[in-house]
């Protein structure tokens, strides 16, 4: 979300929705919900090694005769296959964290480690021999007020860096057509003001739960926190309200509708998110 000026002048975050205060702790609400004692994080999935990004090319011997003639190709032999295309801005750490079976990845790249503005692009790899291809975007996005963190804690006003599953959705409105499990509930009513004084009404018309410190596949309203309540939770993709979030990622409403229609649980969708330098590691 855009910043109104020096951070010292910012007001404390308002509670987004009184109905969610006891359930959620991330962008959804400033309160915390009791959770299990810290344990292994369920949502982040680490995958095996990927194909190398470079490709080998077979060359004809330097002393070959008639290399430019009809027999040149036979002399060179068949070219080595080209490696599948990777997502260019991701380094090896992020690439290796994407599950091998994932065929949809929403990459959210923050402008800077302490910036609340970002860009989102959806990639698909329906043909594993070709690799990742951009499928939608780029879309403008917002993240938390104070940017990004490798170790998220409740109310730190930072968005957790990493690769997380996208396994459930919900909202105040009826689903726009989605294959994800979708919970429609008045509990998604948002009210109050954001950090820049903007209205939060409609922010939770559509949400997609990000599997940080939650049970994958559960309702976005599920308060279970496998790492413990102190590690935050309620980190969602939701409708943008024109300013920084408390920890979530926000997209324009029409882009949220589009994303809900595209994401397919059978393709094991994930979100890859962080500032540009972190994602390049």
DRENDO-1510 file (C-alpha; in Angstrom, 1 decimal, always signed):
<recs>
REC; n; res; u; v; w
REC; 1; UNK; +0.0; +0.0; +0.0 .
REC; 2; UNK; +1.4; +3.6; -0.7 .
REC; 3; UNK; +2.9; +5.4; +2.2 .
REC; 4; UNK; +1.6; +8.8; +3.4 .
REC; 5; UNK; +4.9; +10.2; +4.5 .
REC; 6; UNK; +7.6; +9.4; +7.1 .
REC; 7; UNK; +6.8; +6.3; +9.0 .
REC; 8; UNK; +7.1; +8.2; +12.3 .
REC; 9; UNK; +3.8; +10.0; +11.4 .
REC; 10; UNK; +1.9; +6.7; +10.8 .
REC; 11; UNK; -0.9; +5.7; +13.1 .
REC; 12; UNK; -1.1; +2.3; +14.6 .
REC; 13; UNK; -2.9; -0.2; +12.4 .
REC; 14; UNK; -6.6; -0.3; +12.7 .
REC; 15; UNK; -8.4; -3.6; +13.2 .
REC; 16; UNK; -9.7; -4.5; +9.7 .
REC; 17; UNK; -12.7; -6.5; +10.7 .
REC; 18; UNK; -14.1; -7.0; +14.2 .
REC; 19; UNK; -15.5; -10.3; +13.2 .
REC; 20; UNK; -12.0; -11.6; +12.4 .
REC; 21; UNK; -10.2; -10.2; +15.5 .
REC; 22; UNK; -10.2; -13.5; +17.4 .
REC; 23; UNK; -9.5; -15.6; +14.3 .
REC; 24; UNK; -6.7; -14.0; +12.3 .
REC; 25; UNK; -3.4; -12.2; +13.0 .
REC; 26; UNK; -1.8; -11.1; +9.7 .
REC; 27; UNK; -3.2; -8.6; +7.4 .
REC; 28; UNK; -6.7; -9.7; +8.3 .
REC; 29; UNK; -6.6; -8.4; +11.9 .
REC; 30; UNK; -4.2; -7.0; +14.4 .
REC; 31; UNK; -5.3; -9.4; +17.2 .
REC; 32; UNK; -3.9; -12.9; +17.7 .
REC; 33; UNK; -5.6; -16.3; +18.0 .
REC; 34; UNK; -4.4; -19.0; +20.3 .
REC; 35; UNK; -2.5; -21.6; +18.4 .
REC; 36; UNK; -0.6; -24.8; +18.9 .
REC; 37; UNK; +2.9; -24.7; +20.3 .
REC; 38; UNK; +5.6; -24.0; +17.7 .
REC; 39; UNK; +6.3; -26.9; +15.4 .
REC; 40; UNK; +7.4; -27.7; +11.8 .
REC; 41; UNK; +5.9; -25.3; +9.3 .
REC; 42; UNK; +3.4; -27.1; +7.1 .
REC; 43; UNK; +2.8; -24.8; +4.2 .
REC; 44; UNK; +6.2; -24.2; +2.6 .
REC; 45; UNK; +7.2; -27.0; +0.3 .
REC; 46; UNK; +10.7; -27.6; -0.8 .
REC; 47; UNK; +11.3; -29.4; -4.1 .
REC; 48; UNK; +14.3; -31.1; -5.6 .
REC; 49; UNK; +16.8; -29.8; -8.0 .
REC; 50; UNK; +15.8; -28.3; -11.3 .
REC; 51; UNK; +17.2; -28.7; -14.7 .
REC; 52; UNK; +20.2; -26.4; -15.4 .
REC; 53; UNK; +19.4; -23.1; -17.1 .
REC; 54; UNK; +22.2; -23.4; -19.6 .
REC; 55; UNK; +22.2; -25.6; -22.7 .
REC; 56; UNK; +25.0; -27.6; -24.4 .
REC; 57; UNK; +25.4; -27.3; -28.1 .
REC; 58; UNK; +27.4; -29.9; -30.2 .
REC; 59; UNK; +29.9; -28.4; -32.6 .
REC; 60; UNK; +31.5; -29.8; -35.7 .
REC; 61; UNK; +35.2; -30.7; -35.4 .
REC; 62; UNK; +37.2; -27.6; -36.2 .
REC; 63; UNK; +39.0; -29.5; -39.1 .
REC; 64; UNK; +35.9; -30.9; -40.7 .
REC; 65; UNK; +35.7; -30.5; -44.5 .
REC; 66; UNK; +32.6; -29.1; -46.2 .
REC; 67; UNK; +31.0; -28.0; -43.0 .
REC; 68; UNK; +28.8; -25.6; -44.9 .
REC; 69; UNK; +27.6; -28.3; -47.4 .
REC; 70; UNK; +24.8; -30.8; -47.2 .
REC; 71; UNK; +26.6; -33.1; -44.9 .
REC; 72; UNK; +27.4; -30.4; -42.3 .
REC; 73; UNK; +24.4; -31.3; -40.0 .
REC; 74; UNK; +25.4; -35.0; -40.0 .
REC; 75; UNK; +29.0; -34.1; -39.2 .
REC; 76; UNK; +27.8; -32.0; -36.2 .
REC; 77; UNK; +25.4; -34.5; -34.9 .
REC; 78; UNK; +22.1; -33.7; -33.2 .
REC; 79; UNK; +22.0; -30.6; -31.0 .
REC; 80; UNK; +21.6; -31.2; -27.2 .
REC; 81; UNK; +18.1; -30.5; -25.9 .
REC; 82; UNK; +17.5; -27.0; -24.5 .
REC; 83; UNK; +16.9; -27.0; -20.7 .
REC; 84; UNK; +13.3; -26.0; -19.6 .
REC; 85; UNK; +12.9; -22.3; -19.1 .
REC; 86; UNK; +13.1; -21.0; -15.5 .
REC; 87; UNK; +11.5; -17.9; -14.0 .
REC; 88; UNK; +14.2; -15.4; -14.8 .
REC; 89; UNK; +14.2; -13.2; -11.6 .
REC; 90; UNK; +14.3; -16.2; -9.2 .
REC; 91; UNK; +17.6; -17.5; -7.8 .
REC; 92; UNK; +18.4; -21.1; -7.0 .
REC; 93; UNK; +16.9; -20.9; -3.4 .
REC; 94; UNK; +13.5; -19.8; -4.6 .
REC; 95; UNK; +13.5; -22.1; -7.7 .
REC; 96; UNK; +14.3; -25.2; -5.6 .
REC; 97; UNK; +11.5; -24.3; -3.1 .
REC; 98; UNK; +8.8; -24.6; -5.9 .
REC; 99; UNK; +7.4; -28.2; -5.7 .
REC; 100; UNK; +8.3; -30.2; -8.8 .
REC; 101; UNK; +4.6; -30.9; -9.4 .
REC; 102; UNK; +3.6; -27.2; -9.3 .
REC; 103; UNK; +2.4; -25.9; -12.7 .
REC; 104; UNK; +1.2; -22.5; -11.5 .
REC; 105; UNK; +3.3; -19.9; -9.6 .
REC; 106; UNK; +2.3; -16.4; -8.7 .
REC; 107; UNK; +5.5; -14.4; -8.3 .
REC; 108; UNK; +5.2; -11.2; -6.3 .
REC; 109; UNK; +8.3; -9.1; -6.4 .
REC; 110; UNK; +8.6; -6.2; -3.9 .
REC; 111; UNK; +10.2; -3.0; -5.0 .
REC; 112; UNK; +12.6; -3.0; -2.1 .
REC; 113; UNK; +13.1; -4.8; +1.2 .
REC; 114; UNK; +11.3; -2.0; +3.1 .
REC; 115; UNK; +8.8; -1.1; +0.3 .
REC; 116; UNK; +5.0; -1.8; +0.5 .
REC; 117; UNK; +4.7; -1.8; -3.3 .
REC; 118; UNK; +5.2; -4.8; -5.5 .
REC; 119; UNK; +4.4; -6.4; -8.9 .
REC; 120; UNK; +2.7; -9.8; -9.5 .
REC; 121; UNK; +3.0; -12.1; -12.5 .
REC; 122; UNK; +1.4; -15.5; -12.9 .
REC; 123; UNK; +3.6; -18.2; -14.5 .
REC; 124; UNK; +2.6; -21.6; -15.8 .
REC; 125; UNK; +4.6; -24.7; -16.9 .
REC; 126; UNK; +2.0; -26.9; -18.6 .
REC; 127; UNK; +4.8; -28.5; -20.7 .
REC; 128; UNK; +7.7; -29.5; -18.4 .
REC; 129; UNK; +10.0; -29.7; -21.4 .
REC; 130; UNK; +9.4; -26.0; -22.2 .
REC; 131; UNK; +9.4; -24.7; -18.6 .
REC; 132; UNK; +7.8; -21.7; -17.1 .
REC; 133; UNK; +5.9; -19.2; -19.2 .
REC; 134; UNK; +4.2; -15.9; -18.2 .
REC; 135; UNK; +0.5; -16.4; -18.3 .
REC; 136; UNK; -1.0; -13.2; -16.7 .
REC; 137; UNK; +0.2; -9.8; -15.4 .
REC; 138; UNK; +2.2; -7.9; -14.5 .
REC; 139; UNK; -0.3; -6.5; -12.0 .
REC; 140; UNK; +0.3; -3.8; -9.4 .
REC; 141; UNK; +0.3; -5.1; -5.8 .
REC; 142; UNK; +0.8; -4.0; -2.2 .
REC; 143; UNK; +2.4; -5.8; +0.7 .
REC; 144; UNK; +3.0; -5.0; +4.3 .
REC; 145; UNK; +3.7; -1.4; +5.6 .
REC; 146; UNK; +7.3; -2.1; +6.5 .
REC; 147; UNK; +8.2; -4.4; +3.6 .
REC; 148; UNK; +9.5; -8.0; +3.9 .
REC; 149; UNK; +11.0; -10.4; +6.4 .
REC; 150; UNK; +12.7; -13.8; +6.4 .
REC; 151; UNK; +11.2; -14.4; +9.9 .
REC; 152; UNK; +7.7; -13.1; +10.4 .
REC; 153; UNK; +6.3; -12.4; +13.8 .
REC; 154; UNK; +2.8; -11.3; +14.8 .
REC; 155; UNK; +2.2; -7.5; +14.3 .
REC; 156; UNK; +5.6; -6.9; +12.8 .
REC; 157; UNK; +3.9; -5.3; +9.8 .
REC; 158; UNK; +6.1; -7.2; +7.4 .
REC; 159; UNK; +5.2; -9.8; +4.8 .
REC; 160; UNK; +6.9; -13.2; +5.0 .
REC; 161; UNK; +9.4; -14.1; +2.2 .
REC; 162; UNK; +9.1; -17.6; +0.8 .
REC; 163; UNK; +7.2; -20.1; -1.4 .
REC; 164; UNK; +3.8; -21.1; -0.1 .
REC; 165; UNK; +0.8; -23.0; -1.3 .
REC; 166; UNK; -2.5; -21.5; -2.5 .
REC; 167; UNK; -5.0; -24.1; -1.4 .
REC; 168; UNK; -8.2; -22.3; -0.3 .
REC; 169; UNK; -10.2; -19.2; -0.9 .
REC; 170; UNK; -13.2; -17.3; +0.4 .
REC; 171; UNK; -14.8; -13.9; +0.6 .
REC; 172; UNK; -17.8; -11.8; +1.3 .
REC; 173; UNK; -19.1; -12.2; -2.3 .
REC; 174; UNK; -20.1; -15.3; -4.2 .
REC; 175; UNK; -17.2; -17.1; -5.9 .
REC; 176; UNK; -16.5; -15.7; -9.4 .
REC; 177; UNK; -16.0; -19.2; -10.7 .
REC; 178; UNK; -13.0; -21.0; -9.1 .
REC; 179; UNK; -11.8; -24.6; -8.6 .
REC; 180; UNK; -10.3; -23.7; -5.2 .
REC; 181; UNK; -12.4; -24.6; -2.1 .
REC; 182; UNK; -14.3; -21.4; -1.4 .
REC; 183; UNK; -16.0; -20.2; +1.8 .
REC; 184; UNK; -18.5; -17.4; +1.5 .
REC; 185; UNK; -19.2; -15.7; +4.8 .
REC; 186; UNK; -20.2; -12.4; +6.4 .
REC; 187; UNK; -17.1; -12.9; +8.6 .
REC; 188; UNK; -15.2; -11.5; +5.6 .
REC; 189; UNK; -16.7; -8.0; +6.1 .
REC; 190; UNK; -14.0; -5.4; +6.3 .
REC; 191; UNK; -14.3; -2.0; +7.9 .
REC; 192; UNK; -12.3; +0.8; +9.3 .
REC; 193; UNK; -9.4; +2.7; +7.7 .
REC; 194; UNK; -5.9; +1.7; +6.4 .
REC; 195; UNK; -2.6; +3.3; +7.1 .
REC; 196; UNK; -3.2; +6.1; +4.6 .
REC; 197; UNK; -6.7; +6.8; +5.8 .
REC; 198; UNK; -8.3; +4.8; +3.0 .
REC; 199; UNK; -11.5; +2.8; +3.5 .
REC; 200; UNK; -11.0; -0.9; +4.0 .
REC; 201; UNK; -14.5; -1.7; +2.9 .
REC; 202; UNK; -14.5; -4.5; +0.3 .
REC; 203; UNK; -10.9; -5.7; +1.0 .
REC; 204; UNK; -12.1; -9.2; +1.8 .
REC; 205; UNK; -14.7; -9.5; -1.0 .
REC; 206; UNK; -12.3; -12.1; -2.4 .
REC; 207; UNK; -9.4; -13.7; -0.5 .
REC; 208; UNK; -7.0; -16.5; -1.2 .
REC; 209; UNK; -5.3; -17.9; +1.8 .
REC; 210; UNK; -1.5; -18.1; +1.6 .
REC; 211; UNK; -0.2; -21.2; +3.3 .
REC; 212; UNK; +2.0; -19.5; +5.8 .
REC; 213; UNK; +1.6; -20.8; +9.4 .
REC; 214; UNK; -1.8; -22.5; +8.6 .
REC; 215; UNK; -3.3; -25.8; +7.7 .
REC; 216; UNK; -3.2; -26.2; +3.9 .
REC; 217; UNK; -6.7; -26.6; +2.4 .
REC; 218; UNK; -8.5; -25.3; +5.5 .
REC; 219; UNK; -10.8; -22.3; +5.4 .
REC; 220; UNK; -9.0; -18.9; +5.3 .
REC; 221; UNK; -10.9; -18.3; +8.6 .
REC; 222; UNK; -9.3; -21.3; +10.4 .
REC; 223; UNK; -7.3; -19.9; +13.4 .
REC; 224; UNK; -4.9; -22.9; +13.6 .
REC; 225; UNK; -1.3; -21.8; +13.7 .
REC; 226; UNK; +1.1; -24.8; +13.5 .
REC; 227; UNK; +4.1; -22.5; +14.3 .
REC; 228; UNK; +2.3; -20.9; +17.2 .
REC; 229; UNK; +0.2; -17.7; +17.4 .
REC; 230; UNK; +3.3; -15.6; +18.0 .
REC; 231; UNK; +4.5; -16.3; +14.5 .
REC; 232; UNK; +1.5; -14.5; +13.0 .
REC; 233; UNK; -1.0; -15.8; +10.5 .
REC; 234; UNK; -4.0; -14.8; +8.4 .
REC; 235; UNK; -1.7; -13.9; +5.5 .
REC; 236; UNK; -3.9; -13.6; +2.5 .
REC; 237; UNK; -4.2; -12.4; -1.1 .
REC; 238; UNK; -7.1; -10.0; -1.0 .
REC; 239; UNK; -8.6; -7.0; -2.8 .
REC; 240; UNK; -6.4; -3.9; -2.8 .
REC; 241; UNK; -7.7; -0.9; -0.9 .
REC; 242; UNK; -5.0; +1.6; -2.0 .
REC; 243; UNK; -2.4; +1.3; +0.7 .
REC; 244; UNK; +0.0; -0.9; +2.6 .
REC; 245; UNK; -1.3; -4.1; +4.3 .
REC; 246; UNK; -0.5; -5.5; +7.7 .
REC; 247; UNK; +1.2; -8.6; +6.1 .
REC; 248; UNK; -1.0; -9.7; +3.2 .
REC; 249; UNK; -0.6; -9.2; -0.6 .
REC; 250; UNK; -3.4; -7.2; -2.2 .
REC; 251; UNK; -4.4; -7.0; -5.9 .
REC; 252; UNK; -7.0; -5.0; -7.8 .
REC; 253; UNK; -10.4; -6.6; -7.5 .
REC; 254; UNK; -10.7; -7.5; -11.2 .
REC; 255; UNK; -7.2; -9.2; -10.9 .
REC; 256; UNK; -8.4; -11.2; -7.9 .
REC; 257; UNK; -11.4; -12.4; -9.8 .
REC; 258; UNK; -9.1; -13.4; -12.7 .
REC; 259; UNK; -6.7; -15.2; -10.4 .
REC; 260; UNK; -9.5; -17.1; -8.8 .
REC; 261; UNK; -10.7; -18.3; -12.2 .
REC; 262; UNK; -7.3; -19.4; -13.3 .
REC; 263; UNK; -5.9; -21.2; -10.2 .
REC; 264; UNK; -6.4; -24.9; -10.3 .
REC; 265; UNK; -5.7; -27.2; -7.3 .
REC; 266; UNK; -4.7; -30.0; -9.7 .
REC; 267; UNK; -1.8; -27.8; -10.8 .
REC; 268; UNK; -0.6; -27.3; -7.2 .
REC; 269; UNK; -0.5; -23.5; -7.3 .
REC; 270; UNK; +2.0; -21.6; -5.2 .
REC; 271; UNK; +2.9; -18.0; -4.4 .
REC; 272; UNK; +6.6; -17.0; -4.6 .
REC; 273; UNK; +7.0; -13.7; -2.7 .
REC; 274; UNK; +9.6; -11.3; -1.5 .
REC; 275; UNK; +11.6; -8.3; -2.4 .
REC; 276; UNK; +13.7; -8.5; -5.6 .
REC; 277; UNK; +17.0; -9.1; -3.9 .
REC; 278; UNK; +15.6; -11.9; -1.7 .
REC; 279; UNK; +14.0; -13.7; -4.6 .
REC; 280; UNK; +17.3; -13.6; -6.6 .
REC; 281; UNK; +19.2; -15.5; -3.9 .
</recs>
